[in-house]
């Protein structure tokens, strides 16, 4: 049984006698009709295996479990049309076992076994499904997740009843033996896992990886770093993305987390690139202009008057709409025409 809450209505989907496929089909229909703004399981609709312990286990744990159940329901609804019934039955059984507090090895076995049952192709969510993700968790962008990622996220969410410390320890142990694909699934899941503060060290560890796909799982289309990383770790992530020649546009919170230390670091990085006669990413100037230190102004002026047309366009785009007097003077001194519809993603994809 699930409660669907929409803009103008509230109704119950499924009943105690309905199968999971019947209930999830109803959820998918509601999503496609644009009815859904919130999806959750009603209190008491899942078995309580803690007895009197539940009455003492209140507050954060119960709130986290409620959030986990609603996200599990949403993920299951996406898998309904993207996996076979046998795989879904396997996942339902495994997640139910984990929700009851199964031994750690049960999670490890299910986590590695998901890849043999679910497709590796991108979920390719429909617009209404992507909107439901944003409603469930602002900033969550699972369009490029695979069905394997979704299944593994369900398994992780099913362990939420254990509390913050137990989930953190589970993730540490899982990462210690995980393969590349499993690590990607773990880091993609960070924004939807409960007890967000418990995973800050795990996120910072993902930034230090030398595996590009794992780093991208942390840095790209993931709201967790902008919300939780300390300034030093955040700056390290942005600078590393440039070192690895990755786009900055998919990094959420880039403008909001801009800071003077990062601006100065990026200008120093640009100067090193110039000295070596190497190109500088035009996206770099977005972070520099957001915090215009003295060094940032000098770096922007060098880019605006430099020989690389793409870099000049990046610096000009970084100045567009800025109201600081120092930046307005630069924009007036270097009037570089830009297409009205040019954005950072379009500029990043230019050759």
Secondary structure, DSSP 8 states (H G I E B T S, - for coil): -EEEE-SS-EEEE--TTS-HHHHHHHHHHHHHTT--SEEE--TT-S---STHHHHHS-THHHHHHHHHHHHHHHHHHHHTTTS-HHHHHHHHHHHHHHHTT--HHHHHHHHHHGGGTS--SB----HHHHHHHHHHSTT--GGG-BHHHHHHHHHHHTTGGG-HHHHHHHHHHHHHH--HHHHHHHHHHGGGSS-GGGGHHHHHHHHT-S-HHHHHHHHTT-SHHHHH--HHHHHHHHHHHHHTT--STTSTTTTTT--HHHHHHHHHHHHHHHHTT----TTHHHHHHTT--HHHHHHHHHHHTSS-HHHHHHHHHHHTT---HHHHHHHHHS-----TT--HHHHHT--
